[in-house]
């Protein structure tokens, strides 16, 4: 009789193990519920930890994008950059690539502007200024890298005009007129280089 009970228990255990886990589905719905009632920060963290706990899930791309979009909604720029970089680094993910690349590029641009203001603030100690200037240039570098990638991969996309405007305004605000001419017109040292420029 005991042997029968043990075998039955083993059978139940095997059945439970074979059942599909609904944990991710329930957590996704919980995050959506937060979103539906405008509890945006709770929605962000719910999506964020869903992705972080299940990055290899078959729906991983959707989990990451939901967390990314939520981070952007609450203006949590460090998480926008963290999640955006994870997305663009995964070449197998393509469904949301235009949105992610565009938003991520803008996030790096905003970071660069922030670092520039701190670096130029008279109250910033001179020993700290070099650090912020380096962070500014790194952020601008990432911004232009992502913009170039977008222009190369998706030249006909509806966001392309916005990308061009962001790049142009950045060159102008930084008074990088020579860089602007090279990037858009392919003109360097007064001469046209047909291998360069978007126009």
Secondary structure, DSSP 8 states (H G I E B T S, - for coil): -HHHHHHHHHHHHHHHHHS---HHHHHHHHHHHHHHTT-HHHHHHHHHHHHHHTTTSTTHHHHHHHHHHHHHHTT-HHHHHHHHHHHHH-TT--TTHHHHHHHHHHHHHHHHHHHHHHHH-TTS-HHHHHHHHHHHHHHHHHHHHHHHHHHHH-TTSTTHHHHHHHHHHHHHHTT-HHHHIIIII-EETTEE-TTS---
